[in-house]
């Protein structure tokens, strides 16, 4: 599988990555641990080398599953985890804390659950306005000095905060900014991609399948369990699945399916290929729950969309409903 570097660093990753939020078993629908471990093994066999996780994904369960599944193959992969959030017993985020003391404790807990001595990339999950940027970046550099992380980065940082974070570093360089990016969500692209290119920061794209909408499996009868964060129909400030927008967006999805079918592809492969057509993107993260979903995603790595196809896709997306230009804070 094709690999790309994280910005100007030496860290490399497969262009398709494995996102572990869905297998955490909380707030993202049901997940079977045996299927999840089989999915991780299928990802390894498909050449996927990037595995993204966080302690908030099932109160650490996703990290534990990943550590157990990787076993002796841990040296083959890039493990990414995050810190800086507060959460309750149901994995609901209830606050942010990027203080040095808190981040230093979180990395130790993550390493224990992952059954490893280090992670390849450690990120601040969401910006914490209450902690000075200098303190947060000092914590990340201390984690690298301790040998507990090889590289550092951030997640959900806008352009202004990216510049502040990079300027606050004295020893390291931000390797990545992990942000939402899909056919339905261009907000972070508009605000941060040029800044990432200027500063030499790689983009980790999450939500590339619009949290399930671009899998093509939703229909007009789809209902989410009340514990599923998607039940509101609002995806990080985009009302994509609310009653007034759901049917229209399903029509958009059907038109995208038709474009994919002409190339003998399935919709997720088209959506992933579109994300990867942006060279600033180092890795597109896909949350797979079973081996079949992994194999479907991996097939996108070799797809190259033509200029005509990209134009047609943009014409289809022009009628999408519930999108926004406002960044989540």
C-alpha positions in Angstrom: 0.0 0.0 0.0 1.2 3.5 -0.8 2.7 5.4 2.1 3.0 9.1 2.8 5.1 11.2 5.2 3.6 13.2 8.0 4.5 16.7 6.7 8.2 17.3 6.8 9.0 14.7 9.4 10.5 11.2 8.7 7.4 9.5 10.1 5.5 7.5 7.4 2.2 5.8 7.3 0.0 3.9 4.9 -2.5 6.2 3.2 -5.4 4.3 4.7 -5.5 4.1 8.5 -7.6 2.2 11.0 -9.7 4.4 13.4 -10.7 2.6 16.6 -13.5 4.8 17.9 -16.2 2.4 16.7 -14.7 -0.7 18.3 -14.4 1.1 21.7 -17.9 -0.2 22.4 -19.4 3.1 23.6 -21.5 5.8 21.9 -20.9 4.5 18.4 -23.2 1.5 18.1 -22.5 -2.1 19.0 -19.2 -3.7 18.3 -18.0 -7.3 18.8 -14.5 -7.6 20.3 -13.7 -10.8 18.3 -14.7 -9.1 15.0 -12.7 -6.0 16.0 -9.5 -8.0 16.6 -10.1 -9.9 13.4 -10.5 -6.5 11.7 -7.1 -5.3 13.1 -5.4 -8.4 11.8 -7.1 -8.0 8.4 -5.8 -4.4 8.3 -2.2 -5.6 9.0 -2.5 -8.1 6.3 -3.8 -5.5 3.8 -0.7 -3.3 4.5 -2.4 -0.8 6.8 0.2 0.5 9.2 -1.5 3.4 10.9 -3.8 2.7 13.9 -5.5 5.7 15.6 -7.0 5.5 19.1 -7.7 7.5 22.2 -8.6 6.8 25.9 -12.1 8.3 25.3 -12.9 5.5 22.9 -14.8 3.3 25.3 -13.0 4.4 28.4 -9.8 2.9 27.2 -11.3 -0.3 25.7 -10.2 0.6 22.2 -6.6 1.0 23.3 -6.8 -2.3 25.2 -8.2 -4.1 22.1 -5.5 -2.6 19.8 -2.7 -3.6 22.2 -4.0 -7.1 22.5 -4.5 -7.5 18.7 -1.2 -6.2 17.6 0.9 -8.3 19.9 4.3 -9.1 18.5 3.5 -7.1 15.3 3.5 -3.8 17.2 6.9 -2.8 15.7 5.3 -2.9 12.2 2.8 -0.1 12.8 2.4 3.5 13.7 0.3 3.8 16.8 -1.4 7.2 17.3 -3.2 8.1 20.6 -4.4 11.3 22.2 -4.8 13.1 25.4 -6.3 16.2 26.9 -10.0 15.3 27.4 -12.1 14.5 30.5 -14.8 11.9 30.2 -17.4 10.2 32.3 -18.2 6.5 32.8 -20.2 6.4 29.6 -17.3 7.8 27.5 -19.1 11.2 27.2 -16.6 14.1 27.0 -17.2 16.4 29.9 -14.2 18.8 29.6 -10.7 19.5 28.4 -7.4 19.6 30.2 -4.0 20.0 28.4 -2.0 20.8 31.6 1.4 19.2 31.7 0.6 17.1 34.8 -2.6 15.7 33.2 -1.0 14.9 29.9 1.9 13.1 31.5 -0.5 10.9 33.5 -2.6 10.1 30.5 0.3 8.9 28.3 1.3 6.5 31.0 -2.2 5.1 31.2 -2.4 4.8 27.4 0.9 2.9 27.2 -0.3 0.4 29.8 -3.5 -0.3 27.9 -1.7 -0.5 24.6 0.9 -2.8 26.1 3.8 -0.9 24.6 6.6 1.3 25.8 6.0 4.1 23.4 3.6 5.5 20.8 4.7 6.7 17.4 2.6 9.9 17.5 0.9 11.5 20.5 -1.8 14.2 19.9 -3.7 16.7 22.0 -7.3 15.6 21.2 -9.0 19.0 21.3 -7.6 22.5 22.2 -7.9 23.5 25.8 -8.3 27.3 26.0 -7.7 27.3 29.8 -4.2 25.9 29.5 -1.5 28.2 28.1 -0.2 26.9 24.8 3.4 27.0 26.1 2.5 24.6 28.9 0.7 22.2 26.6 3.6 22.1 24.1 6.1 21.7 26.9 4.2 18.6 28.0 4.3 17.1 24.5 8.1 17.8 24.3 8.6 16.2 27.7 6.8 13.1 26.5 9.1 12.9 23.6 12.2 13.4 25.8 11.0 10.6 28.1 10.9 8.2 25.1 7.1 7.6 25.5 6.4 9.1 22.0 8.4 9.5 18.9 6.5 12.4 17.4 3.8 14.8 18.5 0.9 16.6 17.0 -2.6 18.0 17.6 -6.2 17.4 16.7 -9.0 19.8 15.9 -6.7 22.9 16.0 -7.6 25.8 13.7 -5.1 27.7 11.8 -4.5 30.3 14.5 -3.9 27.6 17.1 -1.6 25.7 14.8 0.6 28.7 14.5 0.6 29.3 18.2 1.4 25.7 18.9 4.3 25.5 16.4 5.7 28.7 17.7 5.6 27.5 21.3 7.7 24.4 20.6 11.5 24.7 21.3 12.7 21.1 20.5 10.1 19.4 18.3 7.9 20.1 15.3 4.2 19.2 14.9 3.9 16.2 12.7 0.2 16.2 12.3 -3.2 17.9 12.8 -6.0 15.4 12.9 -9.2 16.9 11.5 -12.6 16.0 10.0 -12.5 15.9 6.2 -15.0 14.3 3.9 -17.1 15.0 0.9 -19.7 16.5 3.3 -17.2 18.3 5.6 -14.8 20.8 4.1 -14.6 23.2 7.1 -11.1 22.2 8.3 -9.8 22.1 4.7 -10.7 25.8 4.2 -9.2 26.9 7.5 -6.1 24.7 8.0 -4.8 22.9 4.9 -2.8 25.9 3.6 -1.4 26.5 7.1 -0.4 22.8 7.4 1.3 23.0 4.0 3.2 26.2 5.0 4.3 24.8 8.4 5.1 21.3 7.1 2.4 19.6 9.1 0.7 16.4 7.8 -3.1 16.1 7.9 -4.8 13.1 9.4 -8.3 12.9 8.1 -11.1 11.4 10.3 -14.8 11.1 9.5 -13.9 10.4 5.9 -17.0 8.4 5.4 -19.1 11.1 7.1 -19.5 8.9 10.2 -21.4 6.2 8.2 -23.4 8.3 5.7 -20.8 7.6 2.9 -20.8 3.9 3.6 -24.0 3.7 1.6 -25.7 1.5 4.2 -28.1 4.2 5.6 -31.6 4.3 4.3 -34.8 6.3 5.1 -35.6 3.8 7.9 -32.3 4.1 9.6 -32.6 4.8 13.4 -29.7 5.1 15.8 -29.8 3.8 19.4 -30.2 6.6 21.9 -26.7 5.9 23.2 -25.2 6.5 19.8 -23.8 10.1 19.4 -25.2 10.2 15.9 -28.8 9.9 17.0 -29.2 13.7 17.0 -28.5 13.8 13.3 -25.9 16.5 14.0 -22.3 15.6 13.2 -20.0 18.1 15.0 -22.1 21.0 14.0 -23.4 19.7 10.6 -27.1 18.8 10.5 -26.6 16.0 8.0 -29.1 13.5 9.3 -31.7 15.7 10.9 -35.3 15.1 9.6 -35.2 18.0 7.3 -31.9 17.0 5.6 -31.6 13.2 5.8 -33.6 12.3 2.7 -31.9 14.9 0.6 -28.5 13.7 1.6 -29.5 10.1 0.9 -30.3 11.2 -2.6 -26.8 12.7 -2.8 -25.4 9.4 -1.7 -27.3 7.5 -4.3 -25.9 9.8 -7.0 -22.3 9.2 -5.7 -23.0 5.5 -5.7 -23.7 5.7 -9.4 -20.4 7.5 -10.1 -18.6 4.8 -8.1 -20.4 2.0 -10.0 -19.1 3.2 -13.3 -15.6 2.5 -12.1 -16.6 -0.8 -10.5 -16.1 0.7 -7.1 -18.2 0.8 -4.0 -19.1 4.2 -2.4 -16.6 4.1 0.5 -13.8 3.6 -2.0 -14.9 6.6 -4.0 -15.2 8.7 -0.8 -11.7 7.7 0.3 -10.2 8.2 -3.1 -11.6 11.8 -3.1 -10.0 12.5 0.3 -6.6 11.1 -0.8 -6.7 13.1 -4.0 -5.6 16.0 -1.7 -1.8 15.5 -1.3 -1.6 17.3 2.0 -3.5 14.4 3.5 -1.1 11.9 5.0 -3.7 9.3 6.0 -7.4 8.8 5.8 -8.8 7.0 8.9 -11.6 4.6 8.6 -13.4 3.1 11.5 -13.9 -0.6 10.7 -15.7 -3.2 12.9 -14.9 -6.3 10.9 -12.5 -7.7 8.2 -14.9 -7.1 5.3 -15.0 -3.3 6.1 -11.3 -3.3 6.2 -10.9 -4.9 2.8 -13.4 -2.5 1.3 -11.5 0.5 2.5 -8.1 -0.9 1.6 -9.2 -1.1 -2.0 -9.3 2.7 -2.2 -5.6 3.1 -1.9 -5.0 2.4 -5.6 -7.9 4.5 -7.0 -7.1 7.7 -8.9 -10.1 9.8 -9.8 -10.0 11.7 -13.1 -10.5 15.5 -13.4 -13.8 14.9 -15.0 -14.9 12.6 -12.1 -13.8 15.1 -9.5 -15.9 17.8 -11.3 -18.9 15.5 -11.4 -18.6 14.7 -7.7 -18.5 18.5 -6.9 -21.7 19.0 -8.9 -23.4 16.3 -6.9 -22.2 17.7 -3.6 -23.4 21.2 -4.4 -27.0 20.1 -3.4 -26.0 18.5 -0.1 -28.0 19.7 2.9 -27.0 20.6 6.4 -23.3 21.4 5.7 -21.7 24.3 7.5 -18.7 26.6 7.2 -18.4 27.1 11.0 -15.6 25.1 12.7 -16.5 23.2 15.9 -14.7 24.7 18.9 
